[in-house]
Amino acid sequence: MQKFIIGKKIGMTQVFDEEGLCIPVTVIKAGPCTVVQKKTEDKEGYNSVKLGFEDVSEKRINKPGRGEFSKYKISPKRYLKEFRTDDATKFENGQEIKVNDMFEAGNCVDVTGISKGKGFQGVIKRFNLARGRETHGSKYHRRVGSMGAGTNPGRVFKGKK
């Protein structure tokens, strides 16, 4: 059986292993999720489970969405995601799924997410470069200075911005 759950990134922290190495880790608030809808092969042609995560005010959901939640007497959810599964009969509409129900300690997981788009950015934010002088007649505040060498080699080496 495939294992799945919806979560939200809380932040980053660090963990030290047995050898004393510092490992950066991402903290994710995963679950509890509610089964909003289950689809079976007889009715829809494929097996899947639609999960909802994080309660939200009913005002924030449009009318068709409200109907989807009220059909099974479930409080409205902010995030909905449908997962394909081999056997949807193991789930019931309105069932609450927690992390402990799906995973055990030591399991490997495959995480997918959405990157926050930042649009067109300048070099200070994009490449973490330093600013130029702000005073003494400088007109060179947030522009890139020298990035690489000179005429020879005439390019910026990979990994150097």
Beta strands, then each sheet from edge to edge (+ up, - down):
strand 1: 7-16
strand 2: 22-30
strand 3: 33-39
strand 4: 48-55
strand 5: 77-84
strand 6: 96-97
sheet 1: 1+ 2-
sheet 2: 5+ 4- 3+ 6-
end
